[in-house]
Amino acid sequence: MPTKQAAPAAVPSSPPSVDVEQAEAALVEHYPRLVRIAYLVLPPSLGRNRRVLTAHSLAQRSLPRGRGAGPEAIPAPRRPDGTDPGYAYVRGRVLKSALEAGIPLVRKAWPKRAQLPPLLPQVWGLRLFPRSGGADELALDQRLSTLSGPARAAYVLRGLEKLDDTQVHRALTEAGVAGADAQAALATADGVLPQYELLASPEFDPCSLQARPTDLMRRRQHGRAALVAGAALLVCGALLTLPGGGWGPDGAAAPSYAQNPAAEQALDPGKLTRVAPAAWQASSRTDFSVWPARGDRADDTGLLRRALAVWARPGSAVRVSATPGTASGPAMGPPQLLFAGTVDQAAVVLLYDGLRVVRYAEAADGDSSGAALDFARVDGADAAAANALVVGRTDGNVRYLTAPWVREAAVRDLLDPAAGSHRVRRTKDGVTDPVPSPAQAGSCTSWDALELRDDVSDRLMTDLGELTPARLTSGTPSAPHDVKGPAELASWARTACLLPGVRSHGVRSVNSWSYARQVLPEDNGTASWVCTRAETWRGTGSRALAQFQPPSPKPGAPGAIAARSESTPACGVRSPRVLAGVLWKSRGGQWYVLAAGSSQFASLATTGGAEGSASGRFLAVRARQGVQAELNGRLRDGTRVGALR
């Protein structure tokens, strides 16, 4: 990060100028970088297509009009900070024009050239936009859209140009920003997470573009109508915009397919199922089917129409994601509306069709060119699994939409069980304040889980990068229950950092079962053996792992993974048993093969590099470092069972 310095009290006047050839050379050499700066500083409200064209136009108009010195002088042969004077000049021109483009048009003021759509370049019949990046780039773009033009420019100059605060202040004032406003812009930019490496992403590269046609069907229809008569064109255009007279604009949806009555109903916002606010109180079911329609845009027909159309036929520019085993096809009929509202600079719609929850998101201003569509399977959900949905993500945080029966929401750091939980505020529609998301964290220094209270229990849910948070439980596979008590919280404190292993896997719930406690040799204390099983919504692909948790002076220290397996019934309701072993070194320096089984085991044995056996479900055999032993056991009925793998 550039070194921050106090902004200067005054900016010195420009030194003598040089000829235009130096500026032309800088423009040719650094053209992609200049266009990227313009694209990042331009207001996102222009839409990605216009931002691309405007950024190129501003860069192409950045050369001086004459070849001699003038009022807009190019700095002397070398600036104090070592920047090439020609590049500094064209960068300043681009920056000034981009800031002017973000000034709203006022009726009484003559518009500046940068405030008008660019004359050149122009592209007819195509929409151009940069290649899509990831969730981090989308979150950064949304965060920058909330800043003023000078604040965006300050962030970009710091991150992309590596300028310190004194140089940024000088660049802003030379671009026409008042000194106090430049200082305020620097302070505002301080509030944005410094993810400067993302500024070099293809998401913000207006020179590496994707091209998509405009609405080909509509263009063709209009062309034919123009050949018939201008009057017919006006009549048809008026009919298409009437409420109910046509499907209306579908935003980022692909060209329409052959319509039939069922497909038309699934696309009609007026046919959406809307549940009454109090229906869940009298219903025999407590799941997503009794969630009421909520949100400040639940009656926004245009937004709902675009969401349904994009769900039915997402265009190539729509970012589509689905949890494993989840179909991403259109709805079979009118779905149920769960939520439609503005969340962190995005318009979000949540829909439910009995099998899946679908999240549609676009820019809050209605620009659907960067729309996103997410699918999650939720069939068979009960009251515990239908407690919450992820409604938005930004800046490493997540917002949840809670069920109508949730009375209170709180956040608990699983790695600090003694700290308790703190309450999270919710809107009248049930949307929580931003909560740190462990699914997007790069390290495991904390793990914030959502604690939801209803009339039955306090339930722990955690974000694993999907629409549906996973429920956390403790107890035997046949009777898992909500996490409670110091012992279960302490066990989860040593298990939470292993949850990234099941992230984005379509997980419905994760149960942590402390199936044995073993006294360690040489008076090294007592270790816990824990089996953690992640169940998926689709039933298959469940993951199980066994942990060895020896005594540790550090609270929340992760246990050692003794074994892991995928698509196994072990440690689950169909096969509620587990056997695992580790090679462990005592404080005295002696190595042991340790093993423990659940209560069904009558004896254990190890062969290979370490030979030994024991009656009961615990085993401790002296061994050498690096030994590879084979572990097996016998159940009380005589059945031989191998270790989890």
Salt bridges, closest charged atoms under 4 A:
GLU21 OE2 - ARG67 NH1 2.43
GLU29 OE1 - HIS30 NE2 3.74
GLU72 OE1 - ARG93 NH1 2.63
ASP81 OD1 - ARG79 NE 3.98
ASP141 OD1 - ARG51 NH1 3.93
GLU161 OE2 - ARG33 NE 2.57
GLU161 OE1 - ARG91 NH1 2.74
ASP165 OD1 - ARG158 NE 3.04
GLU174 OE1 - ARG79 NH2 3.93
ASP190 OD1 - LYS4 NZ 2.63
ASP190 OD1 - ARG158 NH1 2.72
GLU203 OE2 - ARG48 NH1 3.80
GLU203 OE2 - ARG319 NH2 2.99
ASP205 OD2 - ARG36 NH2 3.74
ASP215 OD2 - ARG218 NH2 3.68
ASP250 OD2 - ARG313 NH2 2.48
ASP287 OD2 - ARG285 NH2 2.72
ASP299 OD1 - ARG274 NH1 3.65
ASP300 OD2 - ARG297 NH2 2.67
ASP344 OD2 - ARG399 NE 2.83
ASP353 OD2 - ARG356 NH2 2.70
GLU362 OE2 - ARG306 NH2 2.67
ASP374 OD2 - ARG359 NH1 3.49
ASP379 OD1 - ARG377 NE 2.91
ASP395 OD2 - ARG143 NE 3.48
ASP429 OD1 - LYS428 NZ 3.77
ASP433 OD2 - ARG425 NE 2.99
GLU451 OE2 - ARG412 NE 3.25
ASP454 OD2 - ARG459 NH1 2.34
ASP455 OD1 - ARG407 NH1 3.23
ASP458 OD1 - ARG453 NE 2.80
ASP463 OD2 - ARG393 NH1 2.53
ASP482 OD2 - ARG459 NE 3.63
ASP482 OD1 - ARG471 NH2 2.89
GLU488 OE2 - HIS481 NE2 2.62
GLU535 OE2 - ARG533 NE 2.60
GLU566 OE2 - HIS505 NE2 3.72
GLU566 OE1 - ARG543 NE 3.58
GLU630 OE2 - ARG645 NH2 3.06
